[in-house]
Amino acid sequence: VRRMLVRNGHRKSPSEIKLQSTKFDDPVALQKAIDRYLTNKRLIEAEAREYSIRTLFVWQPTPFYEYDSKYDPFIKPEYGFNFTGFTYTKYGYPLMRDTVERTPPDNFLWCADLQKEMHELVYVDEYHYSPKMTEIVAGCIVDGVK
């Protein structure tokens, strides 16, 4: 039986409790996450090679990295946005950027900073891109495939 913590009428699993107690800017935890991603990437590539499947991994934009949040009404706490999942991106994306600049991975495309110079709303909710931003991300991927 999993132990659950109940707070405000909502049950939390042990993994949720651990996530809440994690410091989002902890460089050791962030580096472990990046290392785990790169390990998983290598495993996926090995499996894909076995079946003659070509791979391309794309690191895509998020509202917490290289985006002026004043244009995004969806990520404000007063609207009930839960920052937990995205808070890692605020600190982890710069570390990932440094990692791929030092040692560029094969079959990897960095599209995460496409919104850096954009001064407009590019999301339709907390997670999903607007049609314009979808086209921009798709363009980055097409250019990377070429």
For each residue, the residues with C-beta under 8 A, 3 or more apart:
1:
2: 13 14
3: 14
4: 11 12 13 14
5: 11 12 17
6: 9 10 11 12
7: 10 12
8:
9: 6
10: 6 7
11: 4 5 6
12: 4 5 6 7 16 17 20
13: 2 4 16 17
14: 2 3 4 17 18
15: 18 19
16: 12 13 19 20
17: 5 12 13 14 20 21
18: 14 15 21 22
19: 15 16 22 84
20: 12 16 17 84
21: 17 18
22: 18 19 26 29
23: 26 29
24: 87 88 90 91
25: 30 91
26: 22 23 29 30
27: 30 31 95
28: 31 32
29: 22 23 26 32 33
30: 25 26 27 33 34 88 91 92 95
31: 27 28 34 35 95
32: 28 29 35 36
33: 29 30 36 37 88 92
34: 30 31 37 38 92 95 96 99
35: 31 32 38 39
36: 32 33 39 40
37: 33 34 40 41 96
38: 34 35 41 42 99 105
39: 35 36 42 43
40: 36 37 43 44
41: 37 38 44 45 57 105 108
42: 38 39 45 46
43: 39 40 46 47
44: 40 41 47 48 55
45: 41 42 48 49 55 106 107
46: 42 43 49 50
47: 43 44 50 51
48: 44 45 51 53 54 55
49: 45 46 52 53
50: 46 47
51: 47 48
52: 49
53: 48 49
54: 48 107
55: 44 45 48 107
56: 107 108 109 141 144 145
57: 41 105 107 108 109
58: 108 109 111 140 141 144
59: 96 100 108 109 110 111 112
60: 111 112 137
61: 65 66 67 111 112 113 114 115 122 129 133 137
62: 65 67 86 89 93 112
63: 67 69 72 74 75 86 123 126
64: 67 69 75 86 87 89 90 93
65: 61 62 89 90 93 94 112 113
66: 61 93 112 113 115 116
67: 61 62 63 64 71 72 115 116 118 122
68: 71 118 119
69: 63 64 72 75
70:
71: 67 68 118 119 120 121 122
72: 63 67 69 75 76 121 122 123
73: 76 79 121
74: 63 79 81 123 125 126
75: 63 64 69 72 81 83 86 126
76: 72 73 79 81
77: 80 81 83
78:
79: 73 74 76
80: 77
81: 74 75 76 77 126
82: 85
83: 75 77 86 87
84: 19 20 87
85: 82 88
86: 62 63 64 75 83 89 90 126
87: 24 64 83 84 90 91
88: 24 30 33 85 91 92
89: 62 64 65 86 92 93
90: 24 64 65 86 87 93
91: 24 25 30 87 88 94 95
92: 30 33 34 88 89 95 96
93: 62 64 65 66 89 90 96 97 112
94: 65 91 97 98
95: 27 30 31 34 91 92 98 99
96: 34 37 59 92 93 99 100 112
97: 93 94 100 101 110 112 113
98: 94 95 101 102
99: 34 38 95 96 102 103
100: 59 96 97 103 104 105 108 110
101: 97 98 104
102: 98 99
103: 99 100
104: 100 101 108
105: 38 41 57 100 108
106: 45
107: 45 54 55 56 57
108: 41 56 57 58 59 100 104 105
109: 56 57 58 59 140 141 144
110: 59 97 100 113
111: 58 59 60 61 114 137 140 141 144
112: 59 60 61 62 65 66 93 96 97
113: 61 65 66 97 110 116
114: 61 111 118 133 136 137 140
115: 61 66 67 118 122 133 136
116: 66 67 113
117:
118: 67 68 71 114 115 122 133
119: 68 71
120: 71
121: 71 72 73 130
122: 61 67 71 72 115 118 129 130 132 133 136
123: 63 72 74 126 127 128 129 130 133
124: 128 129 130
125: 74 128
126: 63 74 75 81 86 123
127: 123
128: 123 124 125
129: 61 122 123 124 133 134 137
130: 121 122 123 124 133 134
131: 134 135
132: 122 135 136
133: 61 114 115 118 122 123 129 130 136 137
134: 129 130 131 137 138
135: 131 132 138 139
136: 114 115 122 132 133 139 140
137: 60 61 111 114 129 133 134 140 141
138: 134 135 141 142
139: 135 136 142 143
140: 58 109 111 114 136 137 143 144
141: 56 58 109 111 137 138 144 145
142: 138 139 145 146
143: 139 140 146
144: 56 58 109 111 140 141
145: 56 141 142
146: 142 143
